[in-house]
């Protein structure tokens, strides 16, 4: 088999693997990940319109929490977005 023929047969498979659609994860899964990363319920959400975005909404997450969320996001084909918000006291 020639190299050219091999490339023609393998290239579509490689390219199709890169084009997989983003999967929406349910909130129970995201809460489980959040708890495993030292966060609390509702601090991880996935944008419904931009399914590849995983949003961490937390006031000053630690480096370990950011690394944990980033590893899970990348493993699942998502891009982590860190939103630093200060919530009002009261």
N, C-alpha and C positions, 0 to 999 in steps of 0.2 A: 504494500500500500504506500502510495507516495505521501510525502509530507503535506503537500497541498490538499490532497483529498482528506487527510486526517484533520487538518485545520478546518476545512469546510464542514466536516461532520461534528467536530467538538465545539467550535465557536458558538453555534446557536444554543447549545446546552449551557455554556458558561454565561452567555448573555441573558438567557431566560432566568437563571438563578438570581441575577441581580435585580430583576424587574418584578419581584414578588410583591404583591400588595400588602400594605400595613394591616395588621390585625388589631381590632379593638379588644382590649382586655377588660374584663368586668371589674367593678369596684372592689369586690371581695379579693380578687387577685392583687390589685394594686394596694389594698390595705395590708394584705399579708406581706408584700414586699416592703411596704413602709415600716411595719413593725419589725421586720428582720433587719432593717437598716437603722433602727433606733429612732424612728419617727413615730407619728401617731396617725390615727384614722383620718382620712380625708386630705392628707398633706401631699399625696401623689395623685395626680389626675392625668388622664389622656385626653387631648383635644379631639373632639368629635369631627371637626372639619379638617384638621391637619393631623391625621391619625399617627403620623410618625413622631409627633412631639409628646414627650412625657414631661409634665410640669411638676416641679417640686415647689410647693408653696410653704415656706418655713422662715421664721425669723432667725437669721444667722446659722445655717446648717454647718455642722463641723466638717472638716476635711474628710473624715471617715464616712460620714453620711453621704457626702457628695460622691465619693469613690464608689460606695456600695450601690447607689442609685445609677451611676454611670455604667457600671459593669452590667447590671441587670438590663438597663435600657439597650446597650449595644448588643447584648446577647439576644435580645428580642427585636432587633432591627429598628430601634427607636432612637431619637435624638433627645438627650436630657436638656431641659431648660430650667434654670434655677432662678426663682423669683424671690427676692429678699423683701419681705413685708413686715412692717411693724404693726401689730394689731393693737387697737386701743385697749387700755386697761379698764376694767370695770365690769 
